[in-house]
Amino acid sequence: MQQAHPARLVHSKKGFGTLEMVIIIAVMLTVAMLFRSTLSQYAGDLIDSVFKESIIAEIDDSNQP
């Protein structure tokens, strides 16, 4: 049985992309957990501003001749 040269194992990039993705996801989850209440409030405010009834009424009023 032939053994791989140690230098080849160090320079192997197999699985390198997977490790990067795992680290990025872990960092994103950590940030989301730290700023959970702030992000929830921001998302709620954004949804409220997008789905305000007054905006819908203004659009309906402007489309009528």
N, CA and C atoms as an extended XYZ file, in Angstrom:
195
Properties=species:S:1:pos:R:3:atomname:S:1:resname:S:1:resid:I:1 pbc="F F F"
N         0.852       -1.175        0.000 N   MET     1
C         0.000        0.000        0.000 CA  MET     1
C         0.896        1.236        0.000 C   MET     1
N         0.544        2.212       -0.831 N   GLN     2
C         1.356        3.411       -0.977 CA  GLN     2
C         0.777        4.525       -0.101 C   GLN     2
N         1.643        5.189        0.650 N   GLN     3
C         1.193        6.272        1.514 CA  GLN     3
C         1.341        7.604        0.794 C   GLN     3
N         0.417        8.525        1.072 N   ALA     4
C         0.467        9.854        0.470 CA  ALA     4
C         1.552       10.672        1.155 C   ALA     4
N         2.198       11.488        0.387 N   HIS     5
C         3.223       12.372        0.921 CA  HIS     5
C         2.546       13.415        1.821 C   HIS     5
N         3.093       13.711        3.018 N   PRO     6
C         2.452       14.661        3.939 CA  PRO     6
C         2.215       16.051        3.332 C   PRO     6
N         3.110       16.503        2.455 N   ALA     7
C         2.936       17.830        1.861 CA  ALA     7
C         1.689       17.865        0.986 C   ALA     7
N         1.371       16.768        0.337 N   ARG     8
C         0.164       16.716       -0.500 CA  ARG     8
C        -1.096       16.814        0.351 C   ARG     8
N        -1.084       16.224        1.518 N   LEU     9
C        -2.251       16.289        2.387 CA  LEU     9
C        -2.493       17.707        2.886 C   LEU     9
N        -1.434       18.432        3.159 N   VAL    10
C        -1.562       19.802        3.648 CA  VAL    10
C        -2.117       20.718        2.564 C   VAL    10
N        -1.707       20.515        1.329 N   HIS    11
C        -2.110       21.391        0.238 CA  HIS    11
C        -3.390       20.934       -0.449 C   HIS    11
N        -3.984       19.860        0.014 N   SER    12
C        -5.228       19.383       -0.580 CA  SER    12
C        -6.353       20.357       -0.276 C   SER    12
N        -7.139       20.686       -1.288 N   LYS    13
C        -8.225       21.647       -1.107 CA  LYS    13
C        -9.590       20.960       -1.111 C   LYS    13
N        -9.589       19.656       -1.049 N   LYS    14
C       -10.844       18.921       -1.032 CA  LYS    14
C       -11.587       19.227        0.265 C   LYS    14
N       -12.832       19.667        0.146 N   GLY    15
C       -13.623       20.004        1.316 CA  GLY    15
C       -13.387       21.405        1.834 C   GLY    15
N       -12.552       22.181        1.165 N   PHE    16
C       -12.238       23.530        1.640 CA  PHE    16
C       -13.462       24.435        1.563 C   PHE    16
N       -14.253       24.337        0.513 N   GLY    17
C       -15.449       25.155        0.357 CA  GLY    17
C       -16.494       24.839        1.412 C   GLY    17
N       -16.604       23.579        1.780 N   THR    18
C       -17.568       23.175        2.795 CA  THR    18
C       -17.222       23.786        4.144 C   THR    18
N       -15.956       23.775        4.496 N   LEU    19
C       -15.527       24.358        5.761 CA  LEU    19
C       -15.812       25.849        5.793 C   LEU    19
N       -15.557       26.536        4.701 N   GLU    20
C       -15.843       27.971        4.643 CA  GLU    20
C       -17.330       28.235        4.836 C   GLU    20
N       -18.167       27.444        4.187 N   MET    21
C       -19.615       27.638        4.307 CA  MET    21
C       -20.087       27.393        5.740 C   MET    21
N       -19.560       26.395        6.392 N   VAL    22
C       -19.943       26.108        7.777 CA  VAL    22
C       -19.552       27.265        8.684 C   VAL    22
N       -18.370       27.817        8.495 N   ILE    23
C       -17.916       28.950        9.312 CA  ILE    23
C       -18.788       30.172        9.058 C   ILE    23
N       -19.111       30.456        7.798 N   ILE    24
C       -19.947       31.616        7.467 CA  ILE    24
C       -21.334       31.470        8.081 C   ILE    24
N       -21.919       30.289        7.986 N   ILE    25
C       -23.246       30.067        8.567 CA  ILE    25
C       -23.205       30.209       10.084 C   ILE    25
N       -22.158       29.707       10.718 N   ALA    26
C       -22.023       29.816       12.171 CA  ALA    26
C       -21.915       31.280       12.602 C   ALA    26
N       -21.149       32.072       11.867 N   VAL    27
C       -21.012       33.495       12.193 CA  VAL    27
C       -22.343       34.217       12.013 C   VAL    27
N       -23.054       33.914       10.930 N   MET    28
C       -24.349       34.559       10.686 CA  MET    28
C       -25.367       34.206       11.770 C   MET    28
N       -25.387       32.949       12.197 N   LEU    29
C       -26.298       32.549       13.264 CA  LEU    29
C       -25.943       33.220       14.590 C   LEU    29
N       -24.656       33.367       14.864 N   THR    30
C       -24.226       34.028       16.091 CA  THR    30
C       -24.656       35.491       16.096 C   THR    30
N       -24.452       36.180       14.991 N   VAL    31
C       -24.858       37.591       14.886 CA  VAL    31
C       -26.373       37.710       15.021 C   VAL    31
N       -27.105       36.815       14.380 N   ALA    32
C       -28.566       36.847       14.465 CA  ALA    32
C       -29.047       36.623       15.897 C   ALA    32
N       -28.384       35.744       16.619 N   MET    33
C       -28.784       35.493       18.006 CA  MET    33
C       -28.443       36.669       18.910 C   MET    33
N       -27.317       37.319       18.655 N   LEU    34
C       -26.925       38.466       19.473 CA  LEU    34
C       -27.858       39.654       19.274 C   LEU    34
N       -28.304       39.866       18.049 N   PHE    35
C       -29.135       41.023       17.741 CA  PHE    35
C       -30.571       40.609       17.422 C   PHE    35
N       -31.033       39.543       18.063 N   ARG    36
C       -32.361       38.986       17.790 CA  ARG    36
C       -33.478       40.003       17.996 C   ARG    36
N       -33.494       40.705       19.113 N   SER    37
C       -34.589       41.641       19.384 CA  SER    37
C       -34.541       42.838       18.436 C   SER    37
N       -33.353       43.330       18.137 N   THR    38
C       -33.221       44.456       17.218 CA  THR    38
C       -33.660       44.060       15.814 C   THR    38
N       -33.254       42.886       15.359 N   LEU    39
C       -33.650       42.416       14.031 CA  LEU    39
C       -35.151       42.169       13.958 C   LEU    39
N       -35.738       41.635       15.013 N   SER    40
C       -37.181       41.394       15.031 CA  SER    40
C       -37.951       42.698       14.975 C   SER    40
N       -37.497       43.690       15.720 N   GLN    41
C       -38.162       44.994       15.702 CA  GLN    41
C       -38.028       45.650       14.326 C   GLN    41
N       -36.853       45.572       13.730 N   TYR    42
C       -36.638       46.150       12.402 CA  TYR    42
C       -37.516       45.470       11.360 C   TYR    42
N       -37.593       44.144       11.405 N   ALA    43
C       -38.424       43.408       10.452 CA  ALA    43
C       -39.900       43.753       10.644 C   ALA    43
N       -40.335       43.864       11.875 N   GLY    44
C       -41.731       44.233       12.144 CA  GLY    44
C       -42.063       45.625       11.642 C   GLY    44
N       -41.164       46.577       11.883 N   ASP    45
C       -41.372       47.943       11.389 CA  ASP    45
C       -41.395       47.982        9.869 C   ASP    45
N       -40.515       47.220        9.238 N   LEU    46
C       -40.466       47.172        7.781 CA  LEU    46
C       -41.752       46.588        7.208 C   LEU    46
N       -42.237       45.521        7.798 N   ILE    47
C       -43.482       44.895        7.336 CA  ILE    47
C       -44.657       45.846        7.544 C   ILE    47
N       -44.698       46.524        8.687 N   ASP    48
C       -45.775       47.479        8.941 CA  ASP    48
C       -45.769       48.616        7.934 C   ASP    48
N       -44.586       49.105        7.585 N   SER    49
C       -44.515       50.222        6.640 CA  SER    49
C       -44.877       49.782        5.221 C   SER    49
N       -44.588       48.549        4.869 N   VAL    50
C       -44.912       48.056        3.525 CA  VAL    50
C       -46.402       47.782        3.394 C   VAL    50
N       -47.018       47.256        4.418 N   PHE    51
C       -48.409       46.840        4.334 CA  PHE    51
C       -49.381       47.792        5.033 C   PHE    51
N       -49.001       49.067        5.137 N   LYS    52
C       -49.916       50.044        5.718 CA  LYS    52
C       -51.116       50.207        4.801 C   LYS    52
N       -52.297       50.317        5.374 N   GLU    53
C       -53.502       50.479        4.571 CA  GLU    53
C       -53.536       51.835        3.885 C   GLU    53
N       -52.942       52.854        4.493 N   SER    54
C       -52.975       54.183        3.889 CA  SER    54
C       -52.218       54.207        2.568 C   SER    54
N       -51.148       53.434        2.460 N   ILE    55
C       -50.401       53.383        1.201 CA  ILE    55
C       -51.259       52.733        0.127 C   ILE    55
N       -51.974       51.675        0.482 N   ILE    56
C       -52.839       50.995       -0.475 CA  ILE    56
C       -53.962       51.924       -0.906 C   ILE    56
N       -54.533       52.666        0.017 N   ALA    57
C       -55.606       53.600       -0.322 CA  ALA    57
C       -55.096       54.702       -1.238 C   ALA    57
N       -53.878       55.196       -0.993 N   GLU    58
C       -53.299       56.235       -1.840 CA  GLU    58
C       -53.086       55.723       -3.259 C   GLU    58
N       -52.670       54.483       -3.407 N   ILE    59
C       -52.455       53.901       -4.734 CA  ILE    59
C       -53.798       53.766       -5.456 C   ILE    59
N       -54.827       53.303       -4.763 N   ASP    60
C       -56.140       53.159       -5.369 CA  ASP    60
C       -56.701       54.517       -5.793 C   ASP    60
N       -56.507       55.539       -4.975 N   ASP    61
C       -57.026       56.871       -5.283 CA  ASP    61
C       -56.295       57.490       -6.480 C   ASP    61
N       -55.019       57.248       -6.617 N   SER    62
C       -54.252       57.851       -7.708 CA  SER    62
C       -54.524       57.174       -9.035 C   SER    62
N       -54.993       55.922       -9.058 N   ASN    63
C       -55.270       55.211      -10.300 CA  ASN    63
C       -56.623       55.566      -10.893 C   ASN    63
N       -57.499       56.163      -10.121 N   GLN    64
C       -58.826       56.515      -10.620 CA  GLN    64
C       -58.760       57.853      -11.345 C   GLN    64
N       -59.457       57.980      -12.512 N   PRO    65
C       -59.438       59.252      -13.268 CA  PRO    65
C       -60.255       60.338      -12.644 C   PRO    65
